[in-house]
């Protein structure tokens, strides 16, 4: 990786961290949100063996349009059309209700570009891992299990993009299911 590529990635990291600075994840700990896009990019690089600066930068930026005041135009201006296009591909339209957004993720997954599929897959790995180990504070067991099933359906449309990431998703999903179903009987009865 050339120095300019590294500078580009670090610029994306800086921008994402500035945009996410006050945001927290929904877990009990209130984890700083920026940890999530960093983990997504890190998985793509470490497990997926992808060192493309465009992919890694888009991974770091993948939630900025959806969750902050950043616009597609901002991303184009700072990181170019290709990065902005990838980010746009993985961005949900917050004007739609949650169920419609979830349905569209399943429908759109097979049609994403290769680079967007990598990000969507790593994003689902991170989210499924969080559901199993650091779930949103207000989610009951039924909602957690429904999220796992929905994630599996999204990822089924990403098959063939990167075998190591796909294998990690399968293992992460199995681990999360095991953690969630290895609960006291009283919690399982609420399903």
Secondary structure, DSSP 8 states (H G I E B T S, - for coil): --HHHHHHHHHHHHHHHHHTTT-B-SBTT--BTHHHHHHHHHHHHHTT----HHHHHHHHHTTHHHHSS--HHHHHHHHHHHHHHHHHHT---TTS-HHHHHHHHHHHHTTS-HHHHHHHHHHHHHHHHHHHHS-BTT--HHHHHHHHHHHHHHHHTTTTS-HHHHHHHHHHHHHHHHHHHSS-HHHHTT-
